Amino acid sequence: MKARFRGRLFWKILFGFWLTFILVSQLLWLGFQFYGHHREPPEYKAARRIVDIQMASAVAVLQRGGLSALNDMMAGWQPDDRRFFSVIQVKDLPKSAPQPPMDNINDNGPFPDEVIEWVTVADGKHYRLRYDVKGLRRDNDISGGPHPHILNIPMPMFYLAGVGGLLFSLILAWNLTRPMRQLSEGFSRVSAGDLAVRLFPRMRGRHDELSVVAKDFDAMVERLSVLINAREALLHDISHELRSPLARLQLATGLARQLPDNVAGSLDRIDEEARRLDKMIGEILTLSRAGYDSLPDERYFDLLGLVEAVTDDVRYEAQVPGVEIVLNANSQDDYTVRGNAELIRRAVENVLRNALRFSQQGEQVHIDLRNEDDWLVIAVRDSGPGVVSDKLSSIFDPFVRVNSPLMGKGYGLGLSIVRKVVLAHHGEVQAINHKLGGLVLTIRLPHWAADE
């Protein structure tokens, strides 16, 4: 538990919001104090009215009926009212005694400590009437007299602001820093190689930006897991594929030592296996290079010219099996794309060679190049047997081979290169079986306007 409170962000949020809470309460209190100078509280008005009514009544009764009448009236008062009022007979009115008006307690000025009236009755006697306003004020606590305070805030309000602000800031700091600690722990586990960590199930209840971050974190970890598994599977397949030509090389060298008369044949075999290794390594490097999001040597070029050049090369090879290559494209349309021309050339060439591999003498390979909205589409259809439906999704995986008359000439990397190249150019690739027979491989690449 202690380790969770060591983060500096937690304390920054806690004390920052706590001090802000206290400051706001201080400003509010000062604002009410300033406002109170212009607006008298209701209890002040009530106290003024009580003092005014009692003093006015006492003066009037004393002047009309004398002291006995005043005593009779005071007998009906509540004990709490009588103890603040007093009447004293004096010999003479003091010469300097002020004669305050009756409304001196009704104005909005500060409360006096006492209210005194000097009254002379009909028989010539003089009386001093006194109302202890200070006692009334103290007894009812309406004066706003001196109270202990901190930062000009009364103690109860200061305690309320301090404790309430601390609890609020504690909850807020905990709520904000807890998902960040979970993210930190998640990254630590990922850096340690644990790709099974998931944060969104624990943070889905927040319904805020942090839960979105947790969802993106899970997607990132899932993507990393897929990439690492795919890389491990690729390395396994590569090691398996390289083992066969290496084994044949060792066999050829062994036969050359055992059969000196057959050295020429062994050397031919070594040369052939070396060429196969070189070709396989080249395709592996192309496959790796095609996986980068930022492609080197990007430029704008005409896709139609590239497809025509590749088609001419494949037509030359198609003379041996007797396969016709047919290209359909509208030369008036614009076919500008942006990317690495060499990689796209390699991808188109692999698709055409794949179609040629599944075609036999007298058959045709159709190539359609067309515009579809913001896409340039290359559709290549062969006349072969097609692919079993449950294997269509796997033909783009590395080292996956489908039976064909020329299957021995490939390593199962051609269509993997096609997919990586197309995806690196933000395109799409798809394989379906044509209803009339054969396989249709479709490549979609973004169409870039010539003025861009």
SVG drawing of the C-alpha trace seen along z (x, -y; Angstrom):
<svg xmlns="http://www.w3.org/2000/svg" viewBox="-52 -71 90 114">
<polyline fill="none" stroke="black" stroke-width="0.4" points="0.0,0.0 2.8,-2.4 4.4,-1.9 1.3,-3.2 1.6,-6.6 5.2,-7.2 4.2,-8.7 4.8,-12.4 1.8,-12.9 -0.5,-11.6 0.8,-14.2 0.8,-17.0 -2.9,-16.4 -3.8,-15.9 -2.2,-19.1 -2.9,-21.1 -6.7,-20.5 -6.7,-20.7 -5.0,-24.2 -7.3,-25.2 -10.3,-24.1 -9.2,-26.1 -8.4,-29.2 -11.8,-29.1 -13.5,-28.8 -11.5,-31.7 -12.5,-33.8 -16.1,-32.9 -16.0,-33.8 -14.4,-37.2 -17.0,-37.7 -19.9,-37.1 -18.2,-39.3 -18.0,-42.1 -21.6,-41.5 -22.6,-41.5 -21.6,-45.1 -24.3,-46.1 -27.0,-43.6 -28.0,-43.2 -28.7,-39.6 -32.4,-38.9 -31.4,-38.2 -29.9,-41.7 -33.2,-43.2 -35.2,-41.0 -33.0,-42.1 -33.3,-45.8 -37.1,-45.4 -37.3,-43.7 -35.2,-46.5 -37.1,-49.2 -40.5,-47.8 -39.7,-47.2 -38.0,-50.6 -40.8,-52.5 -43.5,-50.7 -41.7,-51.2 -41.3,-55.0 -44.9,-55.4 -46.3,-53.5 -44.0,-55.3 -45.0,-58.7 -48.8,-58.0 -49.1,-55.8 -46.0,-56.2 -43.7,-53.6 -46.5,-51.3 -48.0,-51.0 -44.5,-50.2 -44.0,-47.5 -47.4,-46.0 -46.5,-45.9 -43.0,-44.4 -44.7,-41.7 -46.2,-40.3 -42.8,-40.1 -40.8,-36.9 -38.0,-36.5 -35.4,-36.6 -36.8,-40.0 -36.9,-41.5 -33.3,-40.8 -31.9,-43.0 -34.2,-46.0 -33.8,-48.2 -35.5,-51.4 -33.9,-53.7 -35.3,-56.9 -32.9,-59.8 -33.0,-63.2 -32.2,-65.3 -31.6,-64.8 -27.9,-65.1 -27.1,-68.3 -24.9,-66.5 -27.1,-63.5 -27.9,-62.9 -31.4,-62.5 -31.0,-59.8 -33.8,-59.5 -36.0,-56.4 -34.8,-55.1 -31.1,-55.0 -31.4,-51.2 -33.2,-50.9 -30.6,-52.1 -28.2,-49.7 -25.2,-50.9 -23.3,-48.8 -25.1,-47.6 -24.5,-49.8 -23.7,-48.2 -26.7,-49.8 -29.7,-52.0 -30.6,-54.6 -33.7,-56.8 -34.3,-59.7 -38.0,-60.2 -39.8,-62.8 -43.3,-61.9 -46.2,-64.2 -45.4,-64.4 -42.0,-65.7 -40.0,-62.6 -37.1,-61.6 -36.3,-58.1 -33.4,-56.4 -34.4,-53.5 -31.6,-51.2 -31.6,-48.2 -28.6,-46.0 -28.0,-45.4 -24.6,-43.8 -26.2,-41.2 -28.9,-40.4 -26.3,-40.1 -24.1,-37.9 -27.0,-35.8 -28.3,-35.2 -24.9,-35.2 -26.1,-37.6 -23.4,-40.2 -20.6,-38.5 -18.4,-39.3 -14.9,-38.1 -14.5,-34.4 -11.3,-32.4 -10.4,-32.2 -7.7,-31.1 -6.9,-33.0 -9.9,-35.2 -12.2,-32.1 -14.1,-31.1 -12.8,-27.9 -15.8,-25.7 -15.8,-26.8 -12.0,-26.3 -12.3,-22.8 -15.1,-22.0 -13.1,-23.4 -9.9,-21.7 -11.3,-18.2 -13.9,-18.3 -11.3,-19.6 -8.8,-16.9 -11.2,-14.1 -12.3,-15.4 -8.7,-15.9 -7.8,-12.4 -10.6,-10.7 -9.7,-12.8 -6.0,-12.0 -6.7,-8.3 -9.1,-8.2 -6.7,-9.9 -3.4,-8.1 -4.8,-4.6 -5.2,-3.9 -1.8,-5.5 -0.3,-3.0 -2.1,-0.2 -0.7,-1.4 2.8,-1.6 2.5,1.9 1.1,3.1 4.1,1.6 6.5,3.1 4.9,6.6 5.1,6.1 8.7,5.1 9.4,8.2 7.9,10.3 4.4,10.9 2.0,10.3 -1.0,11.8 -1.6,8.6 -4.9,6.8 -6.1,3.5 -9.4,2.7 -11.4,5.4 -10.3,3.6 -10.9,0.1 -14.0,0.4 -16.2,-1.0 -14.6,-4.4 -16.1,-5.4 -13.6,-8.1 -10.4,-8.8 -8.3,-6.6 -10.5,-3.6 -9.9,-4.4 -6.2,-4.4 -6.5,-1.0 -8.4,0.3 -5.7,-1.0 -3.1,0.6 -4.8,4.0 -4.9,3.6 -1.2,2.8 -0.3,5.8 -2.5,8.0 -0.8,6.7 2.6,7.3 1.6,10.8 0.5,11.5 3.6,10.0 5.9,11.9 4.1,15.2 4.2,14.6 7.9,13.7 8.6,16.9 6.6,19.0 8.4,17.3 11.8,18.1 10.8,21.6 9.6,22.0 12.7,20.3 15.0,22.6 13.0,25.6 13.1,24.5 16.9,23.7 17.6,27.1 16.6,29.0 19.1,27.4 21.8,27.4 21.3,31.1 21.5,31.6 24.7,29.5 26.3,31.7 25.2,34.8 26.8,33.5 30.1,32.7 30.0,36.1 29.4,37.9 32.2,35.8 34.7,37.1 33.4,40.7 33.1,40.8 36.0,38.8 34.8,39.8 31.5,38.0 32.9,34.7 31.4,32.8 27.9,34.0 28.4,33.1 29.6,29.6 26.6,29.1 24.3,30.1 26.2,27.7 25.8,24.9 22.0,25.6 21.5,25.7 23.5,22.5 21.3,20.8 18.2,22.0 19.6,20.7 20.4,17.4 16.9,17.1 15.2,18.1 17.3,15.6 16.5,12.9 12.8,13.6 13.1,13.6 14.8,10.2 12.1,8.9 9.4,10.2 11.2,8.5 11.6,5.2 8.0,5.1 6.9,5.1 8.0,1.6 5.4,-1.2 7.8,-3.8 8.9,-2.6 12.2,-3.8 12.3,-5.4 8.7,-6.4 7.6,-8.2 4.7,-8.7 4.6,-6.4 2.2,-5.0 0.8,-1.7 -0.3,-0.8 3.2,-1.1 4.5,1.1 1.9,3.8 2.6,3.8 6.3,4.3 5.7,7.2 3.1,8.7 5.7,8.6 8.2,10.5 5.7,13.1 4.5,13.6 8.1,14.5 8.1,17.2 4.6,18.3 5.8,19.4 7.2,22.6 4.0,24.0 1.9,22.4 -0.2,20.1 -1.7,16.9 -1.5,13.7 -4.3,11.2 -4.2,7.7 -7.3,5.5 -6.9,1.8 -8.2,-1.5 -5.1,-3.4 -7.0,-6.7 -7.5,-6.5 -5.1,-7.8 -3.3,-5.1 -1.0,-7.2 0.1,-5.6 2.6,-6.5 5.0,-4.1 8.1,-1.9 7.9,-0.9 10.3,2.0 8.3,3.6 5.0,3.2 6.6,4.6 7.7,7.6 4.2,8.1 2.5,7.9 5.2,10.3 4.6,12.8 0.8,12.7 1.3,13.3 3.9,16.1 1.5,17.7 -1.3,17.6 1.1,19.0 2.1,21.8 -1.5,23.0 -2.1,22.8 -1.6,25.5 -1.1,25.4 -3.8,23.6 -5.2,21.8 -5.3,18.1 -4.4,15.8 -6.5,12.6 -5.2,9.4 -7.7,6.5 -6.6,3.1 -9.3,0.6 -10.4,-2.4 -12.9,-2.0 -13.6,-5.2 -10.4,-6.0 -8.7,-2.7 -6.7,-1.1 -7.6,2.5 -5.5,5.3 -7.5,8.5 -5.5,11.6 -7.5,14.7 -6.1,18.1 -7.8,21.1 -6.5,23.6 -8.4,25.8 -8.6,23.0 -8.0,23.4 -10.0,25.3 -12.2,22.8 -10.8,23.5 -7.3,22.8 -8.0,19.5 -7.2,17.5 -3.8,19.2 -2.3,18.9 -0.8,15.5 1.1,17.0 4.8,17.7 5.9,21.1 2.3,22.2 2.2,24.1 -0.7,25.3 -0.4,28.2 0.3,27.2 2.1,28.6 5.1,26.3 4.9,26.4 8.5,27.5 9.8,24.1 8.4,22.0 9.1,21.6 5.7,20.4 6.9,16.8 5.5,15.1 2.0,14.4 3.3,13.5 5.5,10.8 2.4,9.6 0.4,9.2 3.1,7.3 3.8,5.0 0.2,4.2 -0.5,3.6 2.6,1.4 1.1,-0.8 -2.2,-1.0 -3.9,1.3 -5.9,4.5 -5.4,8.0 -7.9,10.8 -8.2,14.3 -11.4,15.9 -12.4,18.8 -14.1,17.8 -17.5,19.3 -16.3,20.5 -13.1,22.0 -9.7,20.7 -8.4,18.4 -8.9,14.6 -6.3,12.6 -7.3,8.9 -4.9,6.1 -6.3,2.7 -4.0,-0.3 -4.9,-3.9 -5.3,-6.1 -3.3,-9.3 -4.3,-12.2 -1.6,-13.4 -1.6,-16.9 -1.0,-15.7"/>
</svg>
